[in-house]
């Protein structure tokens, strides 16, 4: 495991902290955490702690929303066939489930299409358009894809198929000639919030249709659990409108979820109240797994199901496929780590680039993330199919991997993605040149300091400051996610009670019981991948740590737990 540099996050001005303490009557720690999030007065604190559905924006602020709604109305009134087209990941499948489910309440002429990950690839495909044409679809609504499909939208137009693109990715230099584009990242777009997930954009379309048709708001709020799953798993900022969507989406997921999500949740989580991290680490991977290994349509079937027996069958498939996926990615990760350790044939100085023709395309993005945990470098994991090398890229803080791929585009067949994650493909004959160029770009952009991961903590805290009252306030900071990450604390005076133990295969993890004067029993601490430090702290030896504080639930009983991200002995 790569060693961390511990760094205190830039602190707000003391004047702002003291002012907020006086306005909302909280302690120094809570006021500091709020100011770090840009919350410096009573009104913004009230909005943060009390999200409201009234904070949702008018969907018609999208400049093309009226065009989109009008065209859908025309299709509904004219009994035209509508295809709901989406990507094969969590965001795409939840998007399709949401829009398909709603439109199906208005028309029987609605169907959905998920491209085959291996035969068609990401986004709108020629095969998908041909399918729409052959089956007489007049309107195609794309979700979580389409903003860069210039040629394919033109192709759809030649087939007489109108396209409405609902996306949240960055556009290229030229926009597709679609009938309507709903993407807040398009230049000159008037929608005020730029960070919706693909499913979030689909939700706004359904919201607009409900407003236009004067339907009750329950008709679109009924899908908030799908939006929450999408928003949590697609790693978009949990701020602004997304915070509202996740807050109320989690409430629905906990109290009145759709049948498919209810069955899936209960099959993998044994707790009444689930959080964003539960969605990310339990629900999301199971939805993703079928798209990674087989057919993402199974995930959509679960998300739209109205028969309990079928829901259990689909959930069983998702759970089994996820177990299979874990086995595959563990095997590939082990192989990739061995390659990095022994790679004399293709040595790289600033990046991890590993390639094997037999690696499963569906899991290599996960593998890339795991490799960064061990070797903190921009990472490419590549496989081979259909005569080309293709794979996934993951980056580190400070290195824009998408921009690096742009610099290499003359050597690539296709690429796309974000600052920290991307996909790419290239011809085998360009592989050696690409490795050399990509690693050179990384060497030009990265410094030695950037190749050491930084663990930023928010506040230094003394054990006696950790109280039930503080934990109650921290719970109200949820939902957590990018833009509102779980607070990390630093303490230099922690002590185990003497009951620390190693756990997990190979004793890789560490379990502790930490003394605290404000609680009747010691606080449980868990430190993943720090099992080797057991001997240093087992005999009541004091240690310093960076950790988050959680309230855990097991068998309907709640307890406080420290998730110790890293620790050092004195």
Buried (B, 14 or more C-beta within 10 A) or exposed (E): EEEBEBEEBEBBEEEBBEBBBEBBEBEBBBBBBBBBBEBBEEEBBEBBEEBEEEBBBEBBBBBBBBBBBEBBBEBBEEEBBBBBBBBBBBBBBBBBBBBBBBBBEBBEBBBBBBBBBEEBBBBBBEBBBEBBBEEEBBBBBBBBBBBBBBEBBEBBBEEEBBBBBBBBBBBEEEBBEBBBBBBBBBEEBEBEBBBBBBBBBBBBBBBBBBBBEEBEEEBBBBBBBBBBBBBBBBBBBBBBBBBBBBBBBBBBBBEEBBBBBBBBBEBBBEBEBBBBBBBBBBBBBBBBBBBBBBBBBBBBBBBBBEEEEBBBBBBEBBBEBBEBBBEBBBBBBEBBBEBBEEEEEBEBEBBBBBBBEEBBBBBBBBBBBBBBEBBBBBBBBBBBBEEBBBBBBBBBEBBBBBEBBEEBEEBBEBBBBBBBBBBBBBEEEBBEEBBEBBBBBBEEBBEEEBBEBBBBBBBBBEBEBBBEEBBEBBEEBBBBBEBBBBBBBBBEEBBBEBEBBBEEEEEBBBBBBBBBEBBEEBBBBBBBBBBEBBEBBBEEBEBBBBBBBBBEBEEEEEEBBBBBBBBBEE
